[in-house]
Amino acid sequence: MQNILLFAAALLYAVCAVLPTRRGGLISAVTAGAWVVHGAALWHGMMAPGSLRVGFAAMLSAALWISVAAYWLENRNFALDGLRRLVMPCAAAAAVLPAVFPGSVFQLNGAAPAFGWHIAVAILAYSTLTIAAFHAVLMALQESRLHAHA
C-alpha cells in the first residue's frame, strides 16, 4: 500500500512539473493532491505502534514533502513557476526513495516523550534548508540569464 502511494505521489508531482503555467488552478489542485498522497505514504512508512522507521530516504522525502507545502502556500500569493519546475521533479524523485531504501526501524520503548518532537523539528529544519537551496539555485539561474542578455 505504501509503495503504491509513493509512486502515485511521484506521478502527480511529475504531472505538476510539466503542466503549463496558465493552468494555475490545476497546478494548485494537483500539488495539493500529490502532497496529501505523499504525506499519507510517509505516515504509513514511518509510523508504527511503538516504533519509528527512519533513514536517509525517508528523511529526504519528508523534507521535500514540507518543501512542497511551502511552495504551495507561497504560490498562492506570488507566481513561483520557476520554483515549481525545480521542486516538483525533485519531490517526484524523493517520493519514491523510501520504496527503494526503506531505512531502519527504531523501537521507541523507553524513549523520551520529546523524541518525536525532536525528529519533527529536525525534519522541519532540513526542509527549510531544502527550500532555501532551491530558491538559491533559482536566483542563480535568473541572475545568469539577466547577465547573458545585458
KOLTOR-767544 format. One record per atom (N, C-alpha, C): atom name; residue number from 1; x, y, z. Coordinates in steps of 0.2 Angstrom, whole numbers. Layout:
N
ATOM;CA;NUM;X;Y;Z
...
//
This chain:
150
ATOM;N;1;4;-6;0
ATOM;CA;1;0;0;0
ATOM;C;1;4;6;0
ATOM;N;2;9;6;4
ATOM;CA;2;14;12;5
ATOM;C;2;17;14;-2
ATOM;N;3;20;8;-5
ATOM;CA;3;23;9;-11
ATOM;C;3;19;12;-17
ATOM;N;4;12;10;-17
ATOM;CA;4;8;12;-22
ATOM;C;4;7;20;-21
ATOM;N;5;6;22;-14
ATOM;CA;5;5;29;-13
ATOM;C;5;11;33;-15
ATOM;N;6;17;30;-13
ATOM;CA;6;23;34;-15
ATOM;C;6;24;35;-23
ATOM;N;7;22;30;-27
ATOM;CA;7;23;30;-34
ATOM;C;7;17;35;-37
ATOM;N;8;11;35;-33
ATOM;CA;8;6;39;-36
ATOM;C;8;8;46;-34
ATOM;N;9;11;48;-28
ATOM;CA;9;13;55;-27
ATOM;C;9;18;57;-32
ATOM;N;10;23;52;-34
ATOM;CA;10;28;54;-38
ATOM;C;10;25;56;-45
ATOM;N;11;20;52;-47
ATOM;CA;11;17;53;-54
ATOM;C;11;13;60;-54
ATOM;N;12;10;61;-48
ATOM;CA;12;7;68;-48
ATOM;C;12;11;74;-48
ATOM;N;13;17;73;-44
ATOM;CA;13;22;78;-44
ATOM;C;13;25;79;-51
ATOM;N;14;26;74;-55
ATOM;CA;14;29;74;-62
ATOM;C;14;24;78;-66
ATOM;N;15;17;76;-65
ATOM;CA;15;12;79;-69
ATOM;C;15;12;87;-68
ATOM;N;16;13;88;-61
ATOM;CA;16;13;95;-59
ATOM;C;16;19;99;-62
ATOM;N;17;24;96;-63
ATOM;CA;17;30;99;-66
ATOM;C;17;30;101;-73
ATOM;N;18;26;97;-77
ATOM;CA;18;25;98;-84
ATOM;C;18;19;102;-86
ATOM;N;19;14;104;-81
ATOM;CA;19;8;107;-83
ATOM;C;19;10;114;-85
ATOM;N;20;7;117;-90
ATOM;CA;20;8;124;-92
ATOM;C;20;6;129;-87
ATOM;N;21;10;134;-87
ATOM;CA;21;9;140;-82
ATOM;C;21;2;142;-82
ATOM;N;22;-1;143;-87
ATOM;CA;22;-8;146;-87
ATOM;C;22;-13;142;-84
ATOM;N;23;-12;136;-82
ATOM;CA;23;-16;131;-78
ATOM;C;23;-15;132;-71
ATOM;N;24;-15;138;-68
ATOM;CA;24;-13;139;-61
ATOM;C;24;-18;135;-56
ATOM;N;25;-24;135;-58
ATOM;CA;25;-29;131;-53
ATOM;C;25;-28;124;-53
ATOM;N;26;-26;121;-59
ATOM;CA;26;-25;114;-59
ATOM;C;26;-18;112;-56
ATOM;N;27;-13;117;-57
ATOM;CA;27;-7;116;-54
ATOM;C;27;-8;116;-46
ATOM;N;28;-12;120;-44
ATOM;CA;28;-13;120;-36
ATOM;C;28;-16;114;-34
ATOM;N;29;-21;112;-38
ATOM;CA;29;-25;106;-36
ATOM;C;29;-21;100;-36
ATOM;N;30;-17;99;-41
ATOM;CA;30;-13;93;-42
ATOM;C;30;-7;93;-37
ATOM;N;31;-4;99;-35
ATOM;CA;31;1;100;-30
ATOM;C;31;-2;97;-23
ATOM;N;32;-8;100;-22
ATOM;CA;32;-11;98;-15
ATOM;C;32;-13;91;-15
ATOM;N;33;-15;88;-20
ATOM;CA;33;-17;81;-20
ATOM;C;33;-11;77;-20
ATOM;N;34;-5;78;-23
ATOM;CA;34;1;75;-23
ATOM;C;34;4;75;-15
ATOM;N;35;3;81;-12
ATOM;CA;35;6;82;-6
ATOM;C;35;2;78;-1
ATOM;N;36;-5;77;-1
ATOM;CA;36;-9;73;3
ATOM;C;36;-7;66;2
ATOM;N;37;-6;63;-4
ATOM;CA;37;-4;56;-5
ATOM;C;37;3;55;-2
ATOM;N;38;7;60;-4
ATOM;CA;38;14;59;-1
ATOM;C;38;14;58;6
ATOM;N;39;11;63;10
ATOM;CA;39;10;63;17
ATOM;C;39;7;56;20
ATOM;N;40;2;54;17
ATOM;CA;40;-1;48;19
ATOM;C;40;4;42;18
ATOM;N;41;8;42;12
ATOM;CA;41;13;37;11
ATOM;C;41;19;37;17
ATOM;N;42;21;43;18
ATOM;CA;42;26;44;23
ATOM;C;42;24;42;30
ATOM;N;43;17;44;32
ATOM;CA;43;15;42;38
ATOM;C;43;14;34;39
ATOM;N;44;12;31;33
ATOM;CA;44;12;23;33
ATOM;C;44;18;20;34
ATOM;N;45;23;23;31
ATOM;CA;45;30;20;31
ATOM;C;45;34;22;37
ATOM;N;46;33;27;40
ATOM;CA;46;37;29;46
ATOM;C;46;34;27;52
ATOM;N;47;28;28;53
ATOM;CA;47;25;27;60
ATOM;C;47;22;20;60
ATOM;N;48;24;17;66
ATOM;CA;48;21;10;68
ATOM;C;48;20;11;76
ATOM;N;49;15;7;78
ATOM;CA;49;15;7;86
ATOM;C;49;21;5;89
ATOM;N;50;24;10;93
ATOM;CA;50;30;8;97
ATOM;C;50;36;9;93
ATOM;N;51;36;11;87
ATOM;CA;51;42;11;83
ATOM;C;51;42;17;78
ATOM;N;52;48;18;75
ATOM;CA;52;48;23;70
ATOM;C;52;53;21;65
ATOM;N;53;52;22;59
ATOM;CA;53;56;20;53
ATOM;C;53;59;26;51
ATOM;N;54;66;26;51
ATOM;CA;54;70;32;49
ATOM;C;54;75;30;44
ATOM;N;55;78;34;40
ATOM;CA;55;83;33;36
ATOM;C;55;84;39;31
ATOM;N;56;89;39;27
ATOM;CA;56;91;44;23
ATOM;C;56;85;46;18
ATOM;N;57;82;40;15
ATOM;CA;57;77;41;10
ATOM;C;57;71;44;13
ATOM;N;58;69;42;19
ATOM;CA;58;63;44;22
ATOM;C;58;63;51;24
ATOM;N;59;69;53;27
ATOM;CA;59;70;60;29
ATOM;C;59;71;65;23
ATOM;N;60;74;63;18
ATOM;CA;60;74;67;12
ATOM;C;60;67;68;9
ATOM;N;61;63;62;9
ATOM;CA;61;57;63;6
ATOM;C;61;52;67;10
ATOM;N;62;53;67;17
ATOM;CA;62;49;71;21
ATOM;C;62;51;78;21
ATOM;N;63;58;80;20
ATOM;CA;63;60;87;19
ATOM;C;63;57;89;12
ATOM;N;64;57;86;7
ATOM;CA;64;54;88;1
ATOM;C;64;46;88;1
ATOM;N;65;43;84;6
ATOM;CA;65;36;85;7
ATOM;C;65;34;92;10
ATOM;N;66;38;94;15
ATOM;CA;66;37;100;18
ATOM;C;66;39;106;13
ATOM;N;67;44;105;9
ATOM;CA;67;46;110;4
ATOM;C;67;40;111;-1
ATOM;N;68;37;106;-3
ATOM;CA;68;31;106;-7
ATOM;C;68;26;110;-4
ATOM;N;69;24;109;2
ATOM;CA;69;19;113;6
ATOM;C;69;21;120;6
ATOM;N;70;28;122;7
ATOM;CA;70;30;129;7
ATOM;C;70;29;132;1
ATOM;N;71;31;128;-5
ATOM;CA;71;30;131;-12
ATOM;C;71;22;132;-13
ATOM;N;72;18;127;-11
ATOM;CA;72;11;128;-12
ATOM;C;72;8;134;-9
ATOM;N;73;10;135;-2
ATOM;CA;73;7;141;1
ATOM;C;73;10;147;-2
ATOM;N;74;16;148;-3
ATOM;CA;74;19;154;-6
ATOM;C;74;16;155;-13
ATOM;N;75;15;150;-17
ATOM;CA;75;12;151;-24
ATOM;C;75;5;153;-24
ATOM;N;76;2;153;-19
ATOM;CA;76;-5;156;-19
ATOM;C;76;-5;163;-18
ATOM;N;77;1;166;-16
ATOM;CA;77;2;174;-16
ATOM;C;77;6;176;-21
ATOM;N;78;11;173;-24
ATOM;CA;78;15;175;-29
ATOM;C;78;16;169;-34
ATOM;N;79;17;171;-40
ATOM;CA;79;18;166;-45
ATOM;C;79;26;164;-45
ATOM;N;80;26;157;-43
ATOM;CA;80;33;154;-42
ATOM;C;80;34;149;-47
ATOM;N;81;33;150;-54
ATOM;CA;81;33;145;-58
ATOM;C;81;40;142;-59
ATOM;N;82;45;146;-59
ATOM;CA;82;52;143;-59
ATOM;C;82;54;139;-54
ATOM;N;83;51;140;-48
ATOM;CA;83;52;136;-42
ATOM;C;83;49;129;-43
ATOM;N;84;43;130;-45
ATOM;CA;84;39;124;-47
ATOM;C;84;43;119;-51
ATOM;N;85;46;121;-56
ATOM;CA;85;49;117;-61
ATOM;C;85;56;114;-58
ATOM;N;86;58;117;-52
ATOM;CA;86;64;114;-48
ATOM;C;86;61;109;-43
ATOM;N;87;56;111;-39
ATOM;CA;87;54;107;-33
ATOM;C;87;50;101;-35
ATOM;N;88;46;101;-40
ATOM;CA;88;42;96;-42
ATOM;C;88;46;90;-44
ATOM;N;89;50;90;-49
ATOM;CA;89;54;84;-51
ATOM;C;89;58;81;-45
ATOM;N;90;61;86;-41
ATOM;CA;90;65;83;-35
ATOM;C;90;60;80;-30
ATOM;N;91;54;82;-29
ATOM;CA;91;49;79;-25
ATOM;C;91;47;72;-28
ATOM;N;92;46;72;-34
ATOM;CA;92;44;66;-38
ATOM;C;92;50;60;-36
ATOM;N;93;56;62;-37
ATOM;CA;93;62;58;-36
ATOM;C;93;62;56;-29
ATOM;N;94;61;61;-24
ATOM;CA;94;62;59;-17
ATOM;C;94;56;55;-15
ATOM;N;95;50;56;-18
ATOM;CA;95;44;52;-16
ATOM;C;95;45;44;-16
ATOM;N;96;49;42;-21
ATOM;CA;96;50;35;-22
ATOM;C;96;56;32;-19
ATOM;N;97;60;37;-16
ATOM;CA;97;66;34;-12
ATOM;C;97;64;29;-7
ATOM;N;98;59;31;-2
ATOM;CA;98;58;26;3
ATOM;C;98;56;19;1
ATOM;N;99;53;19;-5
ATOM;CA;99;52;12;-8
ATOM;C;99;58;8;-10
ATOM;N;100;63;12;-11
ATOM;CA;100;70;8;-13
ATOM;C;100;74;7;-7
ATOM;N;101;75;13;-3
ATOM;CA;101;79;12;3
ATOM;C;101;74;13;9
ATOM;N;102;71;8;12
ATOM;CA;102;66;9;17
ATOM;C;102;69;11;24
ATOM;N;103;75;11;25
ATOM;CA;103;78;13;32
ATOM;C;103;78;8;37
ATOM;N;104;79;10;43
ATOM;CA;104;79;6;49
ATOM;C;104;73;7;54
ATOM;N;105;71;2;57
ATOM;CA;105;66;3;62
ATOM;C;105;69;4;69
ATOM;N;106;67;9;73
ATOM;CA;106;69;10;79
ATOM;C;106;63;9;84
ATOM;N;107;64;6;89
ATOM;CA;107;59;5;95
ATOM;C;107;59;11;99
ATOM;N;108;53;13;100
ATOM;CA;108;53;19;105
ATOM;C;108;51;18;112
ATOM;N;109;51;11;114
ATOM;CA;109;50;9;121
ATOM;C;109;56;12;125
ATOM;N;110;54;16;130
ATOM;CA;110;59;19;134
ATOM;C;110;61;26;132
ATOM;N;111;60;28;126
ATOM;CA;111;62;34;123
ATOM;C;111;59;40;126
ATOM;N;112;62;46;127
ATOM;CA;112;59;52;130
ATOM;C;112;53;54;126
ATOM;N;113;48;56;129
ATOM;CA;113;42;59;126
ATOM;C;113;44;64;121
ATOM;N;114;49;68;122
ATOM;CA;114;51;73;117
ATOM;C;114;54;71;111
ATOM;N;115;56;64;111
ATOM;CA;115;60;62;105
ATOM;C;115;56;63;98
ATOM;N;116;49;61;98
ATOM;CA;116;46;63;92
ATOM;C;116;46;70;90
ATOM;N;117;45;74;95
ATOM;CA;117;46;81;93
ATOM;C;117;53;83;90
ATOM;N;118;58;80;93
ATOM;CA;118;65;81;91
ATOM;C;118;65;79;83
ATOM;N;119;62;73;81
ATOM;CA;119;63;71;74
ATOM;C;119;59;76;70
ATOM;N;120;53;78;72
ATOM;CA;120;49;83;68
ATOM;C;120;52;89;67
ATOM;N;121;55;92;72
ATOM;CA;121;59;99;72
ATOM;C;121;65;98;67
ATOM;N;122;68;92;68
ATOM;CA;122;74;91;63
ATOM;C;122;72;91;56
ATOM;N;123;66;87;55
ATOM;CA;123;64;87;48
ATOM;C;123;62;94;45
ATOM;N;124;59;98;50
ATOM;CA;124;57;105;48
ATOM;C;124;63;109;46
ATOM;N;125;68;108;50
ATOM;CA;125;74;112;49
ATOM;C;125;77;110;42
ATOM;N;126;78;104;41
ATOM;CA;126;81;101;34
ATOM;C;126;76;104;29
ATOM;N;127;70;104;30
ATOM;CA;127;65;106;24
ATOM;C;127;66;114;23
ATOM;N;128;67;117;28
ATOM;CA;128;69;125;27
ATOM;C;128;75;126;23
ATOM;N;129;80;122;25
ATOM;CA;129;86;122;21
ATOM;C;129;85;120;14
ATOM;N;130;81;115;13
ATOM;CA;130;80;112;6
ATOM;C;130;77;118;2
ATOM;N;131;71;121;4
ATOM;CA;131;68;126;0
ATOM;C;131;72;132;-1
ATOM;N;132;77;133;4
ATOM;CA;132;82;139;3
ATOM;C;132;87;137;-2
ATOM;N;133;89;131;-3
ATOM;CA;133;93;129;-8
ATOM;C;133;90;129;-15
ATOM;N;134;84;127;-15
ATOM;CA;134;80;128;-22
ATOM;C;134;80;135;-24
ATOM;N;135;78;139;-19
ATOM;CA;135;77;146;-20
ATOM;C;135;84;149;-23
ATOM;N;136;90;147;-20
ATOM;CA;136;96;150;-21
ATOM;C;136;98;148;-29
ATOM;N;137;96;141;-30
ATOM;CA;137;98;139;-37
ATOM;C;137;94;143;-42
ATOM;N;138;87;144;-41
ATOM;CA;138;83;148;-45
ATOM;C;138;86;155;-46
ATOM;N;139;88;158;-40
ATOM;CA;139;91;165;-41
ATOM;C;139;97;165;-45
ATOM;N;140;101;160;-44
ATOM;CA;140;107;160;-48
ATOM;C;140;106;159;-56
ATOM;N;141;101;155;-57
ATOM;CA;141;99;154;-64
ATOM;C;141;96;160;-67
ATOM;N;142;92;164;-63
ATOM;CA;142;89;170;-66
ATOM;C;142;95;175;-66
ATOM;N;143;100;176;-62
ATOM;CA;143;105;181;-62
ATOM;C;143;109;179;-69
ATOM;N;144;111;173;-70
ATOM;CA;144;115;171;-76
ATOM;C;144;111;173;-82
ATOM;N;145;104;172;-82
ATOM;CA;145;100;174;-88
ATOM;C;145;100;182;-89
ATOM;N;146;100;185;-83
ATOM;CA;146;100;193;-84
ATOM;C;146;106;195;-87
ATOM;N;147;112;192;-84
ATOM;CA;147;119;195;-86
ATOM;C;147;120;192;-94
ATOM;N;148;117;187;-96
ATOM;CA;148;118;185;-103
ATOM;C;148;115;189;-108
ATOM;N;149;109;193;-106
ATOM;CA;149;106;197;-110
ATOM;C;149;108;204;-110
ATOM;N;150;113;206;-105
ATOM;CA;150;115;213;-104
ATOM;C;150;120;215;-108
//
